[in-house]
């Protein structure tokens, strides 16, 4: 079960509706929908973010989430390599630079 409160912590006073949608709908209802297992949901999310060229803290968060949900370093590398052919080589390089740091943390 995924529970999120980042929306309320970071934007609750400034944008309360957005915080609600983030915490209760996106990470509450959507991420806890049992029709897709969490590992698959993580892979789909990574594919979407990388394809759009998103390289901010949200990609880092979702790479960590994927790692914690059972996406191995080898699977991550294969996923990003596959995405590179459809979304662009520079986007894959950017994702690999973030992913390499995250996955190397487990080896130390």
LINPE-V546215 format. One record per residue. N is the residue number from 1. RES is the residue in one small letter. SS is DSSP state (a for helix, b for strand, c for the rest). PSI is psi as a letter, one per 30 degrees, with the letter a starting at -180 (NA if undefined). OMEGA is omega as a letter, one per 20 degrees, with the letter a starting at -180 (NA if undefined). Layout:
BEGIN
n->{N:N}
res->{RES:RES}
ss->{SS:SS}
psi->{PSI:PSI}
omega->{OMEGA:OMEGA}
END
This chain:
BEGIN
n->{1:2:3:4:5:6:7:8:9:10:11:12:13:14:15:16:17:18:19:20:21:22:23:24:25:26:27:28:29:30:31:32:33:34:35:36:37:38:39:40:41:42:43:44:45:46:47:48:49:50:51:52:53:54:55:56:57:58:59:60:61:62:63:64:65:66:67:68:69:70:71:72:73:74:75:76:77:78:79:80:81:82:83:84:85:86:87:88:89:90:91:92:93:94:95:96:97:98:99:100:101:102:103:104:105:106:107:108}
res->{x:x:x:x:x:x:x:x:x:x:x:x:x:x:x:x:x:x:x:x:x:x:x:x:x:x:x:x:x:x:x:x:x:x:x:x:x:x:x:x:x:x:x:x:x:x:x:x:x:x:x:x:x:x:x:x:x:x:x:x:x:x:x:x:x:x:x:x:x:x:x:x:x:x:x:x:x:x:x:x:x:x:x:x:x:x:x:x:x:x:x:x:x:x:x:x:x:x:x:x:x:x:x:x:x:x:x:x}
ss->{c:c:c:c:c:a:a:a:a:a:a:c:c:c:c:a:a:a:a:a:a:a:a:a:a:a:a:a:a:a:c:c:c:c:c:c:c:a:a:a:a:a:a:a:a:a:a:a:a:a:a:a:c:c:c:c:a:a:a:a:a:a:a:a:a:a:a:a:c:c:c:c:a:a:a:a:a:a:a:a:a:a:a:a:a:a:a:c:a:a:a:a:a:a:a:a:a:a:a:a:a:a:a:a:a:a:a:c}
psi->{k:k:k:k:g:e:e:e:e:e:g:e:e:e:i:e:e:e:e:e:e:e:e:e:d:e:f:d:e:e:f:g:j:f:f:k:l:e:e:e:e:e:e:e:e:e:e:e:e:e:e:f:g:j:g:a:f:e:e:e:e:f:e:e:e:e:e:f:g:g:j:l:e:e:e:e:e:e:e:e:e:e:e:e:f:e:f:k:e:e:e:e:e:e:e:e:e:e:e:e:e:e:f:f:e:f:f:NA}
omega->{r:r:a:r:a:r:a:a:a:a:a:r:a:a:a:r:r:r:r:a:r:a:a:a:a:a:r:a:a:a:r:r:a:r:r:r:a:r:r:r:r:r:r:a:r:a:a:a:a:r:r:a:r:a:r:a:r:r:r:r:a:r:r:r:r:r:a:r:r:r:a:r:r:r:r:a:r:r:a:r:r:r:a:a:a:a:r:a:r:r:r:r:a:r:r:r:r:a:a:r:a:a:r:r:a:a:a:NA}
END
